[in-house]
Amino acid sequence: MTIALGIVVAYMVGDGGEGLLDVHLDRIERHTRVPYVIHGSATRLIASSRLRLEQHPQVRLHDLPPTSLRGAEEHSGYLEPLVAHAIADGATHIAILHVDSFPVRDGWVETLVGTLSNAVAFATIEGIDTACLVFHRDFYLEHRPSFLVARETQRSAAYAAFRRSTGVQLHHSGTGFGFEAHQRHLSWHSMRATSRDRSSGAAIYDDAVFHLKGALSLTRQLEQGGRSPETSARTRPGSLGRLGSRRFERILRAARAVVPSRLREKVRARFPGSASRFIDEPRVLWHAQARDRLLADPDGFIEQLRGRG
């Protein structure tokens, strides 16, 4: 099978993110053995990161129209035109990554593409996550899935049936691919965490792709609230921080399963400080620790996650 890979990344790299960007680019180059082009957004890049990407021979940056949207809406708004650019450039397959996700072994593309079929629409990290989402151009051109599900559709019986039958609870960028596949009676390949050490929240999936998790979105949430994520999270983890990332995320998943999303949004809007302190800050703590370990010794950290270090 001939593969011409279009890697799509919505780059939103602020101060302090250059080291992570370098690891991301290095691992893509190191482990990708098929022809590839990275199509990235340049809309919210700091000057040094933009220069780094512009100088990379496999990167094509696209200046997309700025938006006041944030979170999943902003991310999805960048991914849609980037995928179109990749397909117009001749990509047979698309791999969406985040700046904090990248391959960790040769053959990662071939392995994930090999899971696709007429009945399997895409491959993605457990649940549905654009930290790694791989699909064939034909699926996208035929069905035109949206990355997000419209709010009115989320209230429909079809969407409720989708959630019941698939177990997908989170609504974020990429959920629309799962909903579209479900409507077409298609399935997808769910990559499972194969790393043995998941105490930091970072994980390796199918022994092929690494994801640091929550790197940029959580930091932006805290900064928008007037907090310093690095200082507050490092110096005051509290009892929640001592739970450990894996148990903490299990608790959050259980809460999401029983508390409607609209109620969660109202509570967060009513008590933004408490939500930040008890939900966001512990997660940023684990991210900051994992990121520091990754940047200090990428090979060592990845092997430690695999249980070999």
ABEGO torsion letter per residue (X at the ends): XBBBBBBBBBBBBBBGAAAAAAAAAAAAAAABABBBBBBBBAAABBAAAAAAAAABAABBBBBBBBBABBEAAAAAAAAAAAAAAAAAAGBABBBBBBAABBBABBGAAAAAAAABBAABABBBBBEBBAABBBBBAAAAAAAGBBABBBAAAAABAAAAAAAAAAGBABBBBGAAAAAAAAAAGBBBBBBBBABABAAAGBBBBGGABBBAEGAAAAAAAAAAAGBBAAAAAAABAEAAAAAEAAAAAAAAAAAAAABBAAAAAAAAAABAAAAAAAAAAAAAAAAAAAAAAAAABAAAAAAAAAGAX
